């Protein structure tokens, strides 16, 4: 007979985040990743490490992010199947990005939660200015870039098949 830990059993879960730039996605994912047997994977950190000074346009981001997702998919599946919850700090901001994440959830067989941070543009821009001033984020984003990227933002809908939870920002 061997003893079990005092921590309650928890089902490995895939946590996803949807929200505009500076809406609080990384703050939320850091909190979620504090749970036992949970790993956070940050797209921004990985892109900055793998492609330093190579992302200067939306097209650059799209190309590099696609490569990163292809590389991370098998690892995410292995972790979920091994009993580890995965917090993807990747923006689930368009139907196309969410389709990849839904496929990941379906392939793993793990439950998922899409945390939706519905934060007004003005709040995001104020946070973005502060973040840029702090200089701690791997990428600097101007308000013009925020506006250009936000034009592509599509809030999640129930028809996409996600368990959606509105998150506090």
Number of C-alpha atoms within 10 A of each C-alpha: 3 4 5 8 7 6 7 8 9 12 13 21 21 27 22 26 27 28 27 27 23 22 23 20 24 20 12 18 23 16 12 17 18 11 11 13 14 19 21 18 17 16 18 17 14 14 20 15 11 12 13 10 10 12 17 9 9 11 10 12 15 12 11 15 18 13 12 15 16 11 11 13 15 13 11 23 20 12 18 24 16 10 15 20 27 25 25 22 22 22 20 25 21 15 17 11 15 22 14 16 23 20 12 19 22 13 14 20 15 18 16 23 16 21 23 23 20 16 17 11 16 9 11 19 20 12 16 21 15 12 16 15 11 9 10 9 14 14 16 14 17 13 14 9 14 17 15 12 15 15 9 12 18 15 15 20 11 8 6 12 11 19 13 18 12 12 17 12 14
